[in-house]
Each structure stands twice: as structure tokens, then as C-alpha cells.
Amino acid sequence: MKVITIDEQRCKKDGLCAAECPAVLIRLPEDGFPEMVAGGEEMCLTCGHCVAVCPEGALSHQHCTREECPPIDPKLVLTEKRAVQFLRTRRSVRRYQDKPVEREKIQRLIEIARYAPTGSNSQLVEWLVVDDKSRIKSLAGLTIDYFRHLLQEEPQAAAYASLPRAIAAWEAGYDAVLRNAPALVVASAPQEAFNGMIDVTLALSYLDLMAPVFGLGTCWAGMLQRALRFSPPVKEALGVPARHPHHYPMMLGYPKVKYYRLPERKPPKITYV
């Protein structure tokens, strides 16, 4: 089967698909219809640009078919004001209701997050979900154990005030690591993902921004991430594959409070060169 097929009744031979292909794998023969170059099947990124750019809907890709790619609805395009408000309303949520997060919502969020860009469209990001509160508490405890060990072995680490504070909070009965979140979502990528950490970050950012649409809040779990990077027992307990050096955890749950204003941030430092 051909990788790309052309509806000759629709195709206007405008050459957009050939011009847009990032790997330059489509050519437009003189007086012919678009076709993939010899050997192009092995080099194709399956990015879908050729399908997306055709205004006539004339091109279909074997792994990204026209039927799977709905047309853009102009009625759903965001205005600048709505887009800016949407982005500025994003908050790091550290207080959660004692309420489980439905797996259907988590599933939907991850399905949306898969549309985040990845290096060379590798799509190698994988997901772990922990929604057992006792296991989440155990992971927080293992992280505290790692912090205690770190401070014993490297006293200078006390300069990071968050570590002693997290230990003191834990000993006082408060989880400052995972904030008693009802769910934990971890994105990870294998060694062969040359852009792995960026891929993971972008995927989590998509999930992070979509969560409020489902009434949920998130917080990037930086303390657990530190333990995952340097403590094999923590990584093993969570279940991140050994061959996945790229990873980051995110807390997820229903926020205890609502927010009503848009906090300001520092002006950007911009240098044009």
C-alpha cells in the first residue's frame, strides 16, 4: 500500500504538500499528481503536515489518514484575549480536596497531551499513573528518606532550605513533597529519545494546561523529581522503566480553592541580536 494516496478529483496540483513536507519526501511531477520520492517511506516522520496543509482534503497518509484528521473549526479559534486569560489563569495547586480523580478524566488528559510535539515526531513519551493514596504517601516518605540521607552525606545540601523544611514538615505530619494529592502522573521517555526531557516537559505542559478544563489542578512535583534522578530505590518504587532517563512527575487533583484574579509577573528580558 502507498504511504500517501491522492484523490485526483479533489487535488488542484498546487504543490503545497510537497513544499510543506519537512523531510522533502513529496514531489510534484510535471503534469502529474503529488507522489512520495523513492525510499521516502523509510524516512517519513508521519508528522501529518501533508494532510493538514491540503485545503482540498485531497491527500491521505497511511498512518495519518484524512478521516482521522478533522478540519479546523474556525468557530473554535481563540481570540488573543481569551488565549491570554486561559494561559494566565493557570496556577500551581498545592491543596487538594479529599476526592479521587476519575480514571476517565486522567485518560482523556493523557490522550490530549499526546498531541504535544516531540523531537522528529518520535512520540516516545510513556505515562505512569498512581491513584492509590497510600502508595503516593509511601513515595513521599521515600523521598524524605533520600533527603535525610543526602543531608548526612552532603551537609552543604542544607543550603537548599526546601530540603530541611520538607523533612521538618513530614515529621510534623504534613506532606510537603506530594501535598496529599489524590493522583500522580509521570511522563517518561527512553534513552533513544534524543530530545527526551523536552518531549516529556511539553507533554506535561499540555496536560497541565488542560487540567482546569476538567475541574482539576496540577503541580509539578520537583522534590520527587530530584529523588527520582538520584535515588534508584525511589525510581524503582515508582516503577519508572530503568531505560527511561527522562522523566518528571506531576500532582493532580481537585483544588480546594478557586482563583479570581490574574497575578502579574516580571517584565521579560529580551535581547534582539
Secondary structure, DSSP 8 states (H G I E B T S, - for coil): --SEEE-TTT-----HHHHH-TT--EE--TTS--EE-TTHHHH-----HHHHH-TT--EEETTB-GGGS----GGG---HHHHHHHHHT--B---B-S----HHHHHHHHHHHTTS--GGG----EEEEE--HHHHHHHHHHHHHHHHHHHHH-GGGGGSTHHHHHHHHHHTT--TTTTT-SEEEEEEE-TT-TTHHHHHHHHHHHHHHHGGGGT-EEEE-HHHHHHHHH-HHHHHHHT--TT--EEEEEEEE-BSS---S------------
